[in-house]
Amino acid sequence: MVMTNRLQLAQSLVNLLQNALSALEAQPEPLVEIALAEMGEVVAMSDRDVGPSLALNICRNLGIPFAIDKENGLGVRLIISKGITRGLGGSLRRDAKHEKGASFTVELRRAG
């Protein structure tokens, strides 16, 4: 359990899941995996999709407002999620070892 603003955390997670679902629109077998883990004083939530992998130029520009060249949209959901998560005292990172699609992890301090 984490002590945080529920609405802000929900918005951050919804943004991440909307990105994952958008990446799966043309996939014949869409899949999003969500994992929760407790690691000492940290609670982590990861989402992983099997959509197209992130292009190198997109990976370089993650976190830079309006720098992502997306066909549909501005690429700001991830930036908003990162800002919300930081404001809650946590972090959001791209998991680089994911072979296909994209994987992101939100980490927040445990309550208590």
Residue, then its C-alpha position, 0 to 999 in steps of 0.5 A: m500500500v502507498m499513501t498518495n493522492r488516489l486521483q493523481l495516481a489513477q490519472s498517471l496509470v490511465n495515461l500509461l495504459q492508454n499509451a499501451l492500448s494505442a500501441l496495440e491497435a494494429q496488433p493481431e494478438p494484443l496483450v498488456e501485462i500489468a505487474l505489481a511488486e513490493m521491494g523493500e520500501v518501494v511498491a512498483m507497478s509495471d505495464r508491458d505491451v506487445g506492440p511495436s517497439l519504441a524507435l530509437n528517436i522516440c526513446r531519446n526524446l521521452g520526457i521532452p514535451f512535444a518532441i515525439d513524432k507520433e502519427n496520432g497525438l502529441g506524445v504528452r501522456l507519458i510526460i504528464s504521467k512522469g510529472i504526476t509520479r514525481g509530484l507524488g514522490g515517486s519515479l517513472r522509467r522506461d524498462a529498456k530490456h523489454e524486447k518487443g513493445a514497451s514497458f514502463t514502471v512506476e515506483l512509489r514509497r510504501a505507506g507506513 
